[in-house]
């Protein structure tokens, strides 16, 4: 019963998924995303961070979007505190992932502090896609381990490569990080609401770049989600009000219809006398 409750929100695959299939899918995600650590290493080195600082970010922070946000703000000349604030707010989402995964995986207490380091977008998606707790644990572990190792390795290689070639802007490699992040994000925008939030965030972020310090537009762009939800709520409220008025008008028209069967049945109405 506990396991059924824990998996009430996951996809129904119609049966038990073989461990080999879970490992295969988890490795595919880990390898595909882990390779983008190279772009982070290049971007971080190009923003002025040293090799140890770049590697420490991947080892200790290990959340790609927050890392890219931090080094991107620093590369644009932003205040370190503002850049760190933007990275922090992006990373807060992992805390909500952890609340769901703690019930889903039900790991021993001694293991949870170590597993928390791997609570990111990719491990959460793979774990939630599994039909059983065993499969979810395997998916989470394999995705987290493969991604963590490969991400840190490619971060090191990217930083070393950036130091070897010198000015990353001359090679256009400063755009590698944002390009990879957009490539990962774009396929996830499947609904109209998600596309609207992304579009408003882009407009806010790019529109405020000339007037706000570096790193601040990223924070302001976070307002895109509540703005879209507010606009959607106003539209639905307007639709309901329009529908209610239309219903009321039809009711009034029906009550004055001279061809109403009830009028024929019960005789002429007051206005006909």
Secondary structure, DSSP 8 states (H G I E B T S, - for coil): -HHHHHTTTS---SS---HHHHHHHHHHHHHHHHTTHHHHHHHHHHTT--HHHHHHIIIII--HHHHHHHHHHHHTT--HHHHHHHHHHHHTHHHHHHHHHHHHH---HHHHHHHGGG-SHHHHHHHHT-SSHHHHHHHHHHHHHHHHHHHHHHHHHHHHHHHHH--HHHHTGGGHHHHHHHHHHHTT--SHHHHHHHHHHHHHHHHHTTTS-TTHHHHHHTTHHHHHHHHHHHHHHHHHHHHHHHHHHHHHHHHT-TT-HHHHHH---GGG-
